[in-house]
Amino acid sequence: MKDQDMVSLTETQKKARRSRSKAIGFALAALVVIFYVATIVKFGPAILNRPM
């Protein structure tokens, strides 16, 4: 692929992309925390004391 075929983003577009990426990352991290807390609440703290 040639460099002429690629689109170059402006600084404003790059900043917007970074902001969206951060927002998606934070949303995914929050979802993981919510699922973890929901699992602990559903099964209780005894789930951490199971034998290996």
N, C-alpha and C positions, 0 to 999 in steps of 0.2 A: 504494500500500500504506500502510496506516495504521501509526502507531507502536505501536498496541495489538496489532497482529498479530505484531510482532517479539518475539523472545525475548532477554532481557538476560542476559548471562553474569555469574556471580560472579567475584570477583578470582581465586579458586582455579582456576576453569575457564579464565580468560584466561591465567593463568600456565602451566597445563598445555598449552594450545594453543600458546603461544609456545615451550615446551620441545619439543613435538612438531615444530613448524616448524623449529626449529634443528637437531634431530636429522635430519630429512629433508634439510635443506640440507647438513649435513656428510656425510651418506651419499651424496648426489648428487655432491658435490665429490670425495669419495674414489673414487667410481666413475669419474669423468672422469680422475683421476690414474692409476688402475689401467689404464684403456684406453690412455692416452697412453704409459705406461711399457711396456705390452705391445706396442704398435705399434713403439716404438723398439727393443725387444729383438728383435722378429720381423724387422724390416727392417734393423736395424743403424743405426749413426750416419750412414751414407752417405746416408740418405734426406733429411737436412737440407742436403746439398750438391748438390742437383739444380739444373739451370739453369732460370732463369725465362723 
